[in-house]
Amino acid sequence: MTSGPAAVLWDMDGTLVDTEPYWIATEYELAERFGGVWSHEHAMNLVGNDLLSSGRYIREHMGIDLAPEVIVELLLDGVVARVEQEVPWRPGAVELLTGLGAAGVPCALVTMSYQRFVDPVLAALPDGVFDVVVTGDAVANGKPHPEPYLTAARLLGVDADQCLAIEDSDTGTRSAESAGCHVLVVPHHVPVPAAPGRAFVETLAGVDVSAVWAESGRPVVGTTRGD
């Protein structure tokens, strides 16, 4: 086995940035604006999903008479405005990302958020930290389908089974696994079940990607499993 992965594929929401509170606040604003009903449980059910699926879920469970596509655009309006004011980085994420770049490890961003939400996050990072960016509006099938991760690996010119994906949700983890990637899980807002091939850490601060890779998907010393 090589000393490390051929590439590292990054989820964004909840992994690179802690934008879930922004999404949740915007969802509640949407419910108030259009006379709908919302709950924290419903909000958690959307973590990791592609946006159009979330729009359909919101239409049904919030009880508002808007097309899913319109709901998505309204959500993006609210979240983009918040991100433009402050990008909420996850602990250790930027340091790990820039360290991988300095070591010559290609990185891809694999997110179900749309490009107009991704742009202000990328603008806050050094140029070129991601060799490839795959967004939710650039694929036909969102997570948990394998297409997003398979697309990233193909664009990087590497095999998916030689990639390490970093995820925070079960939806994203299943997407990466079904593509053939090794997965490092950093649970945050929602629990991620333990399973063979999933390594778990509480934080990306101080993570040694080579050590995770050497364990071939088994949890490394000092990690914790999701519930």
C-alpha positions in Angstrom: 0.0 0.0 0.0 1.2 3.5 -0.7 2.1 5.9 2.1 -1.0 7.9 1.6 -4.1 8.4 -0.6 -3.7 9.5 -4.2 -6.2 12.3 -3.4 -8.4 13.7 -0.6 -12.0 14.5 -1.4 -13.7 16.9 0.9 -17.3 17.4 1.8 -18.1 21.0 2.6 -21.1 21.6 4.8 -20.3 20.4 8.3 -16.9 19.2 7.3 -14.9 22.1 5.9 -17.3 24.8 7.2 -20.0 24.7 9.9 -22.8 26.1 7.8 -25.6 23.9 9.1 -26.7 26.6 11.6 -27.0 29.0 8.7 -29.2 26.5 6.7 -31.4 25.8 9.8 -31.9 29.5 10.6 -32.8 30.1 6.9 -35.3 27.2 7.0 -37.0 28.7 10.0 -37.1 32.1 8.3 -38.7 30.5 5.3 -41.4 28.8 7.5 -42.2 32.1 9.2 -42.3 34.0 5.9 -44.7 31.6 4.2 -46.7 30.4 7.1 -45.2 26.9 7.4 -44.2 24.7 10.4 -40.7 23.5 11.0 -38.7 21.6 13.7 -35.1 20.8 14.6 -35.9 17.1 13.8 -36.9 18.0 10.2 -33.8 20.2 9.9 -31.5 17.3 10.9 -33.2 15.1 8.4 -31.8 17.3 5.6 -28.1 17.2 6.6 -26.0 15.8 3.8 -28.9 15.7 1.2 -28.8 17.3 -2.2 -30.6 20.6 -2.3 -33.5 19.6 -4.7 -34.3 16.7 -2.4 -34.3 19.1 0.5 -36.6 21.4 -1.4 -39.1 18.6 -1.9 -38.9 17.6 1.7 -39.4 21.2 2.9 -42.4 21.6 0.6 -44.0 18.5 2.0 -43.1 18.8 5.7 -43.1 22.6 6.1 -46.4 22.8 4.3 -45.6 25.7 2.0 -47.0 26.0 -1.5 -43.7 26.7 -3.4 -41.9 24.6 -6.0 -38.9 22.8 -4.7 -36.7 24.7 -7.1 -38.0 28.0 -5.7 -37.4 26.8 -2.1 -33.8 25.9 -3.0 -33.1 29.4 -4.4 -34.7 31.1 -1.3 -32.6 28.9 1.0 -29.4 29.8 -1.0 -30.3 33.5 -0.8 -30.3 33.3 3.0 -27.3 31.1 3.5 -25.1 32.9 0.9 -25.8 36.2 2.6 -24.6 34.8 5.9 -21.5 33.2 4.5 -20.5 36.4 2.8 -20.5 38.0 6.3 -18.5 35.2 8.0 -17.2 31.8 6.9 -17.5 29.4 9.9 -14.5 27.1 9.4 -14.5 23.7 11.2 -11.5 23.2 13.6 -8.4 22.1 11.9 -10.0 22.0 8.4 -8.1 24.8 6.7 -4.8 23.7 8.3 -5.3 20.2 7.0 -6.3 21.4 3.6 -3.4 23.7 3.1 -1.0 21.1 4.6 -2.2 18.6 2.0 -1.6 21.1 -0.7 1.9 21.8 0.5 2.6 18.1 0.5 1.4 17.8 -3.1 -1.7 15.8 -2.4 -4.5 16.7 -4.8 -7.8 17.8 -3.2 -11.3 18.0 -4.5 -14.4 19.7 -3.0 -17.4 17.4 -3.3 -20.5 19.2 -2.1 -24.2 19.1 -2.7 -24.4 22.9 -2.3 -24.7 24.9 -5.5 -21.9 26.9 -7.1 -23.2 30.3 -6.0 -23.0 29.1 -2.4 -19.6 27.5 -2.8 -18.0 30.7 -4.4 -17.8 32.8 -1.2 -16.3 29.9 0.6 -13.6 29.4 -2.1 -13.0 33.1 -2.1 -12.0 32.9 1.6 -9.4 30.2 0.9 -5.9 30.5 -0.8 -6.1 30.2 -4.5 -5.7 26.7 -5.9 -6.3 24.7 -2.7 -8.9 22.6 -4.6 -7.8 21.0 -7.9 -11.4 20.1 -8.6 -14.8 21.3 -7.4 -17.9 19.2 -7.8 -21.2 20.9 -6.8 -24.7 19.7 -6.5 -25.9 21.6 -9.6 -23.1 19.9 -11.7 -24.3 16.3 -11.2 -27.4 14.4 -12.1 -27.5 12.4 -8.9 -26.7 13.8 -5.5 -25.4 12.1 -2.4 -25.9 9.3 -1.3 -25.5 8.3 -4.9 -21.8 7.6 -5.8 -21.8 10.0 -8.8 -20.4 13.1 -6.9 -17.4 11.2 -5.7 -16.9 9.2 -8.9 -16.9 12.5 -10.8 -14.3 14.1 -8.5 -12.0 11.1 -8.8 -12.4 11.0 -12.6 -11.7 14.7 -12.9 -8.5 14.3 -10.8 -7.5 11.3 -12.9 -7.3 8.9 -10.0 -9.2 5.7 -9.0 -11.8 6.3 -6.4 -10.5 3.4 -4.3 -7.2 5.3 -4.0 -9.0 8.4 -2.5 -9.8 9.3 1.0 -13.1 11.1 1.5 -13.7 13.3 4.5 -17.4 13.5 5.6 -19.6 14.4 8.5 -22.9 12.8 7.6 -24.1 9.2 7.0 -25.6 10.4 3.6 -22.2 11.7 2.5 -20.4 8.7 3.9 -22.6 6.3 2.0 -22.0 8.3 -1.2 -18.2 8.0 -0.8 -18.3 4.4 0.2 -20.5 3.4 -2.8 -18.0 5.1 -5.1 -15.2 3.0 -3.6 -13.5 5.6 -1.5 -12.0 5.1 2.0 -13.8 7.4 4.4 -12.7 9.5 7.4 -15.8 10.6 9.3 -15.9 13.7 11.5 -19.4 13.5 13.0 -20.9 16.9 13.9 -24.6 17.7 13.8 -25.8 14.2 13.2 -24.6 10.7 14.3 -22.9 8.5 11.8 -23.1 4.7 12.5 -19.8 2.8 12.8 -19.2 0.3 10.0 -16.2 -1.6 8.5 -14.0 0.7 6.5 -15.0 3.9 8.3 -12.4 5.7 10.4 -13.7 8.3 12.9 -12.1 11.3 14.5 -13.7 14.0 16.7 -11.8 16.8 15.0 -9.6 17.4 12.0 -7.1 19.3 14.2 -3.9 17.4 14.1 -5.1 14.6 11.8 -2.4 12.7 10.0 -3.9 11.5 6.7 -1.1 9.1 6.1 -1.8 7.4 9.5 -5.5 7.1 8.7 -4.7 5.7 5.2 -2.2 3.2 6.7 -5.0 1.8 8.8 -6.8 0.9 5.6 -10.1 2.2 6.9 -9.9 0.9 10.4 -10.4 3.5 13.2 -7.0 4.9 14.3 -5.9 5.3 17.9 -7.6 8.2 19.7 -10.7 8.2 17.4 -14.3 7.9 18.5 -17.2 6.1 16.8 -20.5 7.7 16.0 -23.6 6.5 17.9 
